Amino acid sequence: MTTAPEVRRLFNVTQESRWAFNGWFGRRDEVVALVMAHECAAVERVTAEEVEAACRSAPAPRSPGVPDWRPRFPFTLVAHHAVESLGRLPTWPEFREFCAADERARAMLWTPAREVAASVGGAAVRDRVVREFLAFLRDAHVRAVLRGHGLDVRAHPLADLVFGVDAWVDRLLLAPRGGPRRSEALLAHAMPPFFFVDLGLGSSRSGSCGTGSSGSGLHARPALDRAARRLREVLHPV
């Protein structure tokens, strides 16, 4: 299990990261309270096969959604809350049902989404939420495959939202989403140092979400297997 205090002790270690954390924590709002109370346990038991099944259950987004919608509660927090509350990774229909029925999820996502849909249309909001759901699944798939290779890969909303860390194993900071290393500006001067790792996944998508939509597939297993072997060689050199 991974807790917010553990994440804070691990990453709140440079002047830059302390500034970031103190500025965020000083808001003292409901998002801060929920993130700091969140514990990741069920999400660390999710298997690659469960992610693949959830991905196949999701519809194809037909539009960019509502790109300028900035919900007060980040989607990663809603998704983590769903996984921990259910004790497992939900499929897309199960996630929708959970958000409609669970009091906290309804306040974080269901009600704000309905309010936005009243002005821009339900289809656009649905497509935005589907895209966020698929992005969460892609990250979960990377972590699950790496864990299947014996790597103790962790993730937590606090690490993501404040320190820019998508996932980590020991002192290796991983970027399943590719692109700029969000955490480098905050953690480059940490001692002992963190190491920023490019998994080399590039655009290796298998299309296994079954949606037929561009860019919504999971990373191909051979690419993930190669990444896992490289990480094991770094962590456990012969």
N, C-alpha and C positions, 0 to 999 in steps of 0.2 A: 504493500500500500504506500502511496505517496501523498503527503500532506502539504498544505501551504507553508507551515513553519519550516518544514524540511527544505522546501524550495527557496524560501527566503534565506535560510542559513547558507545554502549552496551558492546562490547567485547575487545576493546583496552584499558584495565584497569589494566593490570598487567605488570610487567617488562618483563615477557616472551612474552606476546602477543604484547607488543609494539615493542620488537625486531623483532618478526615475521612480523608485519605489516610494520615497517620501512624498513626492508630488501626487502620485496616484493614491496612496493610502490616506493622505490628508483630506481627501474629499469626504471620507467617512460616510459614503452613501451606501445604498443597498447592494450595489454591484460589488463594492469592496467587501462588505460583510459576507456575501455569498461565496465569493472567491476564496476568502481567507478561511471559511468554514469547510470548504469542499475537500473531500478525500477521494483519491483515485484508487479503487480496488478492482471493481468489476471490469473496468476498461483495460486493466492489465492482464485479464484472463481471456480477452477476445481473441479468437483464432482467425487465421486468414480465410478459412472456409466460411465462417460466419459473416465476415465482411463481404465476401463475394456474393453470398446469398442476399444480404441486405442491399447490395448495389444493384443486383438484378431486379429487386422489387420496386426500384424507384422509376418514376416515369421520365420520359425524355423532356428536358427543358426546351421549350419552343421559342424562347426569346431571352434577351439578356436579363429579364426581370426588372427590378427597380434598383439600378446601380447606385443611385444617390440616396437610398434609404439607409439611415444609420440608426439601427435600433439601440435603445438605451442599454439593453442587455446583449452582450456579444453572443453570436450564435454558438461559438465553441462552449460557452458556459451552459447554454440550454442543452446542447447535445451531451455534454458530460453529465449533467444532472439527470437526463433521461436514462443514460446507461447505468448510472449508479443506483437510481431509484428502482429500475426494473431488474437490476442484477445481471443484465446481459445487453448485448447490442440489439436494438430493435430494427425491424424492417421498416420501410417507408410507411406502409399503412399503420403499423404499430406506433411509429413515431408521431404521426398525425393524431391518432387516437389518444396517445399519452398527452400531447400538448393541449388537446381539447378538454381532457378530464382532470389532469393534475393541476392543483391550484397554483403552484409556483410556476410551472411551465406555461400555464394560461396567461399569467401576468407578464411573464418575460417575453413570450412570442405570440401566442394565439390572439390575444386581445389587440396588441399593437399591430399585428398583421391585418386583422379585420378592419382596423381603423384606417390603415393606409389603403387597403383594397377598396374602401368606399370612395376614394378619390381617383385611384389609378386603375382599378379593375382587379378582380380576383386572380385572373390568369397570370398577370405580371408578377404579383406577389408570390403566387405559388411557385413560379419558375425561379424566382430569387431564392426562396427557401429550399427548393430542390437542389439548386446549385450549391448552396451552403452545406446541405446534407451530404452531397456527393464529395465535396471537398473534405469534410470531416472523415468520410469513409476512406478516401485515398490516404490520408495521414494514418488512420487506424490500420489500414492494410499494410503499409510500410512497417509500422511498429510490430504488427503481429507476425509478419514473415521473419523479421529480424529476431524477435523473441523465439520463434520456432527454431532458430539456429543457436539457441542458448545464450543470446545477448540480453542483458537486463535493461531493456530500453524503457525509459520513463517519459511521461508527459503530464502536464498539469495546467489548468487554465491560468494560474498565476505566472508560470514560466512563460507561457505564450503571450499573455496580454501585457505584462509589465516588462519582462526581460527579453522578449523577442526570441525565446527558445522554443522551437517546435517540438523537439524531442532530444533526449540525451542518454548516453550510456557511459557511466563513470565520468570522466572529464572530457569526453568527446561530444561536441554539440552538433547535432544532425539537422539537416534542412531537407525534410521530405518533399517540400514544395518547390525546391530549387530557387533560383533567383538570388537577389542580394541577401547577404547574411545579416539578418535583422539584429542579431545579438552582438555583433562584433563591436559596434560603437560603444556598448555598455560594458563588455566583458574582456576586451582585448588586453587590458592591463592587470587582469586578475593574477594573483600569486597564491598558490601554485597555478600555473596557466591552464586555461581551457584550450582545446584544440578544435578548430572549426572544420568540419568534415563535409566535403561534397560527396554525396553518395553515388554520383555519376549516373543518375537515372535519366537525365535529359528528358526526352519526349517519349520514353519507352512505355507506351500505353498498350494494353492488351485488348481493350474494348470489352472487357468481361463484365461491365455493368449491364450490358444487354440493352442499353437505351437507344443505340444507334445515333447518339448525338455527339458532335465533335467535342473532343477534349474531356469527356466525362468518364473515360475508362480508367481502370486501375493500372498501375505500373505492372509490366510483364514480370512474371515470376523469375525467369532466368536472370534478368537484370537485378532483381532484388537479391537473388541467391548469390550473385557475384559480389554485390555490395556487402552482404553479410560475411562472406569469406574474407573480404579485405578488412573489414572491421575486426574480425577475430584475429587476423594476422597482426594488426596493430596492438590489440589489447593482450593477446597471448602469443607473443613471438616465440618461435621455437628456439 
